[in-house]
Amino acid sequence: MTNCVSHFDRLVASVRRIVQAPTPGFDQVLSQCLEDIDALRNSERITAEQREALRFLVLGVSMHSA
């Protein structure tokens, strides 16, 4: 379980770095990030709760940048 938590913590840190550094094409980056999150969930590499937490990070930034 420690590896799973550690892996998720790294995912959270990566998503935070992505959303805190807007670049040209930022909307496409966020869209790809959401697709990757869904792929992780579909392959059961993260839980449904972890998926929602990651999506919240991405969508929260997306809503504030609109």
Number of C-alpha atoms within 10 A of each C-alpha: 6 7 8 12 12 11 14 18 13 12 16 16 12 12 19 15 11 16 19 11 8 14 10 7 8 14 13 10 15 20 14 12 18 19 13 12 21 18 14 16 17 13 9 10 15 19 15 14 10 19 19 14 13 22 19 13 14 21 16 12 16 15 8 7 9 5
